[in-house]
């Protein structure tokens, strides 16, 4: 696995964890702000949200032209380390 792939897996986990911490749902703008505050710069946050939605880790809706991401039960389990999803990093011990 390359460094870029490892970082991408960790970014996806970070998105799931942010949704978990924000009360399960957040819009794309709030997620982008939270990721920036953590030092993460995603060139295509919407692309990552679509990727997570395709794997049923989040559900995506749109409100006034802005994507709204909602953590699914499976996404919640992956964020907490109870379930594994290929392409998403597992939380480290002590992170959950």
Residue pairs with C-beta under 8 A, 6 or more apart in sequence:
6 89
8 87
9 87
9 88
9 89
10 89
11 35
11 40
11 42
11 48
12 48
12 51
12 52
12 87
12 88
12 89
13 78
13 79
13 88
13 89
13 90
13 91
14 35
14 38
14 40
15 31
15 35
15 48
15 49
15 52
15 58
15 69
16 52
16 57
16 58
16 71
16 75
16 76
16 78
16 79
16 88
17 79
17 91
18 26
18 31
18 34
18 35
19 25
19 26
19 31
19 58
19 69
19 70
19 71
19 75
19 79
20 71
20 76
20 79
20 80
22 30
22 34
24 70
24 71
24 76
25 68
25 69
25 70
25 71
26 34
26 68
26 69
27 63
27 66
27 67
27 68
27 69
28 45
28 46
28 49
28 66
28 67
28 68
28 69
29 66
31 45
31 49
31 69
32 42
32 45
35 41
35 42
35 45
42 48
46 67
49 58
49 60
49 67
49 69
50 60
51 87
52 58
52 69
52 75
53 59
53 60
53 69
55 85
55 87
56 72
56 74
56 75
57 71
57 72
57 74
57 75
57 78
57 85
57 88
58 69
58 70
58 71
58 72
58 75
59 69
59 70
59 72
60 67
60 68
60 69
60 70
61 67
61 68
61 70
62 68
71 79
74 83
74 85
77 83
78 84
78 85
78 88
79 91
80 91
80 96
81 90
81 91
81 95
81 96
84 90
